[in-house]
Amino acid sequence: MTRAALILGARGVTGTPLAECLLRQGGWNVYGVSRSAPVYSPGTPTAAFRHLPVDLTDRPATRVALAELADVTHVFYCANHADGRINAAMMENALDAVEAAAPGFANLNLMQGTKYYG
């Protein structure tokens, strides 16, 4: 069974190695949300990766951008903003969009410490 991961903050210090790990493991479709596309280590298989440049603070844009991701089963929240209230809003916007689009969504992972989530 192929799983589908949505990595929010896919270009960051946590998101990039997480995406690489899932892509190297295989069996995952990986969607990465970040302002710019991540740069992977040489040899990382990227055929199952799709980058989505989405501003997670923009609720309507997030909903539109993630609406077609019906296969997402796992969300990995690696995004970070210095203002915890903005982090909470970004997570809420993304999760609302995923819950509306992906009936098989089953797992949320917060990939950094609690200080990032407000």
C-alpha positions as a printed Julia matrix, in Angstrom:
118×3 Matrix{Float64}:
   0.0    0.0    0.0
   1.34   3.42  -0.92
   1.12   6.03   1.79
   1.06   9.75   1.09
   2.89  12.24   3.27
   2.26  15.97   3.34
   5.31  17.7    4.8
   4.6   21.26   5.89
   7.9   23.12   5.99
   9.56  20.78   3.5
  12.62  22.93   2.91
  13.58  23.36   6.53
  16.14  21.69   8.75
  13.61  19.02   9.75
  11.44  18.8    6.62
  14.18  18.21   4.06
  15.78  15.18   5.77
  12.32  13.79   6.58
  11.31  13.95   2.91
  14.62  12.36   1.87
  14.07   9.54   4.35
  10.55   8.8    3.1
  11.61   9.0   -0.55
  14.56   6.65   0.02
  12.38   4.22   1.99
   9.91   3.97  -0.9
   6.21   3.28  -0.7
   5.45   6.95  -0.1
   4.06   9.74  -2.27
   5.54  12.88  -0.74
   4.05  16.36  -1.05
   6.2   19.17   0.26
   4.88  22.6    1.22
   7.39  25.42   1.45
   8.06  28.8   -0.14
  10.79  27.33  -2.32
  11.53  23.77  -3.35
  13.84  21.69  -1.17
  17.28  20.66  -2.4
  17.96  16.98  -1.8
  21.17  15.04  -1.39
  22.53  13.42  -4.56
  20.94  10.05  -5.22
  17.65  10.86  -3.51
  14.85   9.45  -5.69
  12.47  12.33  -6.34
   9.93  10.81  -8.75
   7.41  10.44  -5.89
   7.91  14.06  -4.71
   5.77  17.07  -5.59
   6.48  20.58  -4.32
   3.61  22.93  -3.45
   4.58  26.6   -2.86
   1.78  27.52  -0.46
   1.53  30.39   2.03
  -0.02  28.56   4.98
  -1.03  31.86   6.6
  -3.47  32.39   3.7
  -6.43  30.17   4.6
  -8.26  30.28   1.23
  -5.05  29.73  -0.77
  -4.1   26.8    1.47
  -7.51  25.2    0.98
  -7.28  25.56  -2.82
  -3.68  24.31  -3.02
  -4.3   21.21  -0.89
  -7.78  20.39  -2.26
  -6.43  17.89  -4.79
  -4.41  15.87  -2.27
  -7.08  13.24  -1.66
  -4.49  10.5   -1.07
  -2.78  12.11   1.96
  -2.61   9.72   4.9
   0.05  11.42   7.03
   0.82  15.06   7.8
   4.21  16.06   9.17
   4.22  19.59  10.56
   7.78  20.9   10.32
   6.92  24.54   9.56
   8.09  27.21  11.96
   7.35  30.86  12.53
   8.81  32.9   15.38
   5.29  33.88  16.47
   3.54  30.89  18.03
   0.11  32.31  17.16
   1.05  32.28  13.49
   2.31  28.7   13.81
  -1.04  27.69  15.29
  -2.93  29.44  12.47
  -0.76  27.8    9.79
  -1.37  24.37  11.32
  -5.11  25.01  11.6
  -5.33  26.19   7.98
  -3.43  23.16   6.7
  -5.31  20.61   8.78
  -8.69  22.04   7.83
  -7.71  21.77   4.15
  -6.4   18.21   4.5
  -9.42  17.02   6.47
 -11.69  18.39   3.71
  -9.68  16.82   0.89
  -8.31  13.52   2.18
 -10.76  10.94   3.53
  -7.88   8.59   4.4
  -6.01  11.16   6.53
  -5.09   9.25   9.69
  -1.91  10.6   11.27
  -0.5   13.98  12.33
   3.12  14.31  13.45
   4.54  17.45  15.07
   8.18  17.29  14.11
   9.71  19.91  16.42
   9.52  20.79  20.09
   6.46  22.31  21.74
   8.06  25.77  21.84
   7.24  26.11  18.13
   3.48  25.56  18.45
   2.34  28.31  20.74
